[in-house]
Amino acid sequence: MSIVVGGVIGSGIFLVPSTMIQKVGSVDMLFAVWICGGLLTLAGALCYAELSTAMPEAGGGYVFLRETYGPLWGFIYAWTITWVGKSGAAATLGTALFYYLAHFFPGLERVLVTVPYPIGPGGEPLEITHGQVLAMAVILALALINYIGVKSGGRVQVVGTVAKVGLILGIVAAALVSGEGDGANYAAAMPAAGGVSGFFAALVAALWAYEGWADLSYVASEVKEPRKNLPRSLIGGTLIIISVYAVTNLAYFYILSPAEVGVSDRVAATMMERVAGGTGAGIVSIAAMISIFAALNATLLTSPRVAFAAAQDGLFFRAMGHVHAEHRTPSTSILVIGAWSALLVFSGRYENLFTYVVVATWLLYGMTTAAVIVLRKKRPDMPRPYRTLGYPVVPILFVLVAAGMFVSTLLDSPRETLMGLTLILGGLPFYFYWKRRRKYERRGA
């Protein structure tokens, strides 16, 4: 459960309410987006619980798509998660970490060097800050911790999750009992795009805050009593996350008006600065950094298992399937994903990065959720210790919303969407090469 809760609650709840209120304008609509995102996440967790208990193997979605649609789709999942989904998520979290650390060290936001080519966000020159270099160092350090062993990474995860949830709830309580708020804020609004496009743009931001709920399936083979513990952790963890997000947003808009939230880069810090001055803002920044740190660790703990599983099947770089003789971890996969994640820190601002991640991963989540329906028809005799609540309505609704979100995001953020799709399609030549090599090796055997 600490992987689910700790992997999801990271930077999003501290930063994305600003983006969301800019898109929808009103507080009631913002809460509708949070609820929609939470229910969508819960629907996905219900589906993943069935798939994970039926196939408790390392790799999660890679295994599910391989068994449902064939090796090509399993490969696409592994390729996307490795080079776009989870590496991009780690880069986004690292970027968010330095945003909050800059509260104490403003110099981190200074530009260290400018690359005079149009490879930065929006086709502008690429500016590399001191904070981005620090974010890279943190990512690489956590990769080394998880390289040493799953137990060391797991201990960091449990401690970080307990600390962050306790600090967030403490901040919320301090705001709600402070007497500094105004209930009229809940009925206020600010100018925004609104409409269907605004709703889906805000939903992309909310789903970034919910991103990570599927990560537990990647380490399913290393979970004790998976048929019992996987559904409990997925469903229970998701319900905890929804509750934490709901009360946190109640606190934000009790203290701040929609317009104030909309112009704040660090919403939680702005709120606590109003309540308790500079000390309050400092406490929030510490809480945010602990939260982001735990989420970043969860990403680097779980995601390398996907490339590892594909490599074991001969459908990825062979070295990614290596298991360290002493530490018993997918060591090469961890180091490669850690290094690539660190490099992606340079690819864009926080908003660019989370859009790039959400679009790619939710395409795969939609296909994986549809696998529940396909496998019920294709393999009816497969043991299913847990069956999706609300089947078939729950997986169908999930797939429809995921498809609608992709189309809306393609129209709203074409650059980030096309970047993600280009990287996904770029893997196809590798797949056909590895498929042919595997066929020749089998003939030789």
Secondary structure as GFF3:
##gff-version 3
##sequence-region A 1 445
A	DSSP	alpha_helix	2	8	.	.	.	ID=ss1
A	DSSP	alpha_helix	12	24	.	.	.	ID=ss2
A	DSSP	alpha_helix	27	54	.	.	.	ID=ss3
A	DSSP	alpha_helix	61	69	.	.	.	ID=ss4
A	DSSP	alpha_helix	71	80	.	.	.	ID=ss5
A	DSSP	pi_helix	81	85	.	.	.	ID=ss6
A	DSSP	alpha_helix	86	101	.	.	.	ID=ss7
A	DSSP	three_ten_helix	106	109	.	.	.	ID=ss8
A	DSSP	beta_strand	111	115	.	.	.	ID=ss9
A	DSSP	three_ten_helix	121	123	.	.	.	ID=ss10
A	DSSP	beta_strand	126	129	.	.	.	ID=ss11
A	DSSP	alpha_helix	130	148	.	.	.	ID=ss12
A	DSSP	alpha_helix	150	176	.	.	.	ID=ss13
A	DSSP	three_ten_helix	183	187	.	.	.	ID=ss14
A	DSSP	alpha_helix	195	210	.	.	.	ID=ss15
A	DSSP	three_ten_helix	215	218	.	.	.	ID=ss16
A	DSSP	three_ten_helix	220	222	.	.	.	ID=ss17
A	DSSP	alpha_helix	226	255	.	.	.	ID=ss18
A	DSSP	alpha_helix	258	262	.	.	.	ID=ss19
A	DSSP	alpha_helix	267	302	.	.	.	ID=ss20
A	DSSP	alpha_helix	304	312	.	.	.	ID=ss21
A	DSSP	three_ten_helix	318	321	.	.	.	ID=ss22
A	DSSP	alpha_helix	331	344	.	.	.	ID=ss23
A	DSSP	three_ten_helix	345	347	.	.	.	ID=ss24
A	DSSP	alpha_helix	350	378	.	.	.	ID=ss25
A	DSSP	alpha_helix	393	412	.	.	.	ID=ss26
A	DSSP	alpha_helix	414	425	.	.	.	ID=ss27
A	DSSP	alpha_helix	428	444	.	.	.	ID=ss28
###
